[in-house]
Amino acid sequence: MRTENRLALSQTLDRGLAVLEAVAAADRALAVEDLARALGLHRSIVYRLVRTLEDRHLVERDDGGRYSPGVRLAVLARHVQSGLRSAASGALATLAEELGVTAFLVTRDGGEAITIDSVEPRWVDVHVAYRPGMRHPLDRGAPGLALLAGLPPVVGERAEVTAARAAGWVATEGEVLPGMACVAAPVLDLGAVAVLWLAAQPVDRDVLVRHVVIAAAAIAARLS
């Protein structure tokens, strides 16, 4: 059945979406060669795809010929989990500015946690860039574990998920991004709010936990 489903797909569309996802998830502008290498596609194929996406304003090209997300993506994203994003926007901004760390919102996409909104602090010299579109497996990293903690228990779940369900938060270090630490808390069964920082950065984790849990509760209250 899976083979039949794959045969029913449009290869060109599938490749175009893969290019778009790669551009959206990158922390820097990507050249055609970067995309071709990452996706295992010929350069000429990638070039045609990015030119089509550029024409639709889904990606934009800089003077060096590198591609980054285009303005049209923001328009398309406005209606993705709009209720959750709207309820969380103020809390994310407060977390980022008061704590000096990157704050972001994730939701489930199949077996992955996907970031749908993020806010970076404006007053610190060094912070982590973690932009919408970033994704990772649900069973890895604090955001994914927090999402699972918002769901009913299942046999064989990680002990950290069970503990997070009881405590209302979870912390991990280096599970998704090496050298990064994260605290996350579930927002009902809809998503999770998280903060991310360099693990070597001196922080008061108890303070971060308290603020994240309060933010998650405030977002849940707005959605109720």
N, C-alpha and C positions, 0 to 999 in steps of 0.2 A: 504493500500500500504506500509506504514512504517513497519508493522508487517511482510509482505512478504519480504521486503528488509532485515530486521534483520535476518530472517530465512535463507537467502541466504549467510550470512556471515560465515566465518570460526571462530568458537569460540576460537580455540587454537591460531590462528593468532591474533585475536582481543585481547585476554588476553596478548599475548606476546608483542604486541605493547603498551598496557596499562602499562605493567611493564617497558618497555623501556622509555616511556614518563615520568613515575614517577621518574626513576633514573636520566634522563636528566634534569628534572625540579628541583630536590632537591638541596639544598645548602650544603649538606653533603653526605657522603657515607651512603648507606642504607643497613641494614641487611635484610635477608629473612623475618624475623618476622615483620619488619617495612613495607615491601611491602605487605605482606599478610594482615596485619591489615588495611593498607590504601586502598587496592583494594577489601577487602572482600573476599579473596580467601584462600583456604587451603594452609598451609605451603608447603606441598609436591608438589602441583601444581606450586607454585611460584618457588620452588627450581629447578624443571625441566626446567621451562622457563628461569630462569637466567643462568642456566648451558648451555643451547642452545645458548643464546645471548653471553655468555662469549666465547664459542667455535668459534663464528663468530666475536669476538673482538669488539662487539657492547657495551659490558659492561666489566669492569675489576674488579677483586676481590682483596682486600687488605689482609694483614696477619690476620686481625681480622674477615675475612669472610664477609666484607661489600662491597657493589657494588657501583661503580661510572661509568660515561660514558667512553666508550672505544675509542681507537684511530680510529677505523673504522668509527665511527660516523662523525669524521672530514672529512674523505674522501667523505662520502655520502653527507655531507652538502655543499661541495665546489660548487656544481652546483645549489643550492637553491637560487633563486634570485641573481645569481652571478653578474649581471650587477649592481644592486642596492648596493649590499654588497661591490663590488669593488670600486664604486664611493664614498661610505661613509667611507671606512676604515681610510683614512687619517684624515678626519674631526672628527671621533670618538676619535682617538688617541689624537688629538690636544685638544679637549674639556676636556678629562679626565686629561691630564697632565697640562694644563694651569689653569683649574678651580679646580682641586682636587676633582672631583666628578665622579661617574660612568656614562659613556655615552653609549647609546645603540640605536639600530636600530630595528624598528618594521615594520611589514607588516600585511595585513589582511589575516585571515584564517577563512572563513565563517563569523560567528558573533563574532569572537575573534581577539584580537591583539596578535601577537606572536613575541617574540624577536628572531631575526635571527643573530644578532651580538652584542657584547658588549666589552667595554674596561674599565678596572678599573685603577684608578690612582696608580702609584707606589711609590709616595713620601709622602703620608699621612698615619698616623697611623691607622685611622679608616675610613672605607668607606663601602658602601653597595655593596654586591655581587648580581648581577642580570644577570644571565647567559642565553645564547641562549636556547630556548625551553620554557621559561616562557611565560605564556599566561593569558589573562583576558578578560572579555567582552568588546566589543568596546565602550559601552556607560558608562564605568567606567574608571577613571584614565586619566591623561593627554595624554599618548600615544594613547589610543583608541579614545579619543575625537579629537586629532589632525588628526588621520586617517579619521575620519568622516568629519572633516573640509576640507579635500582635495577632497571631493566628492561634487556633486551638492546638494543644500538644499533639505530637505524632510520635509513634514508636521509632526509636533510633535517632531522634534529634540530638544535636550537640548539647552537651551539658551547659554550655554558655547560653544557649537559647532558653533552656529551662530556667536558668538563673536570671536571665534578663526579663523573663516574663514575671518573675516574682519581684525583682528589684525595680523594674521600670526603665532600665538602662543597661548598656553593655559597652565595654571598652576593648579595643584590640590594638596591636602594634605590628606593623609590617606585614599584615596578611594580604593586603591588596597592593599597596605601594611600599616598597622597601624604604625604611627610614621614616615612615609616617605613622603617627598615632591618631586614633579616632575614638570619639565617644558618640553614641547614638541612642535615641529613645524612640519607641514606637508611637505613632499617632493613630490610635484606634487600630483597625485592620486595614487602613488605607495607605499608610506610608510611614516614613520615619524621618526625623530631623537629626542632623549630625553636625559635628564640628571636627575639623581636621587640622593638624599642625605637625611641624617637624618634631620627631620624637626627641631629638637632642635639645629642643627648645625648652627652657625652664618654665613650667606652668604649674599652677595649683590644680591638680586634676579634680579634687573635691569641688572646687568652685565651678569648673567646667561642667561636671556632672550635674550639679544643682541647677545651673542655668539651662542646660539642655532639657532636663526633666520638666522644669517649669515651662519652657517654651513649648514642648510637646503637649503638655496639659492645656496650655492656652490655645494652641491650634485646635485641639480636639474640642474644646469648649465652643470655639467659633463655628465648628462644623456641626455641633449638636442642635 
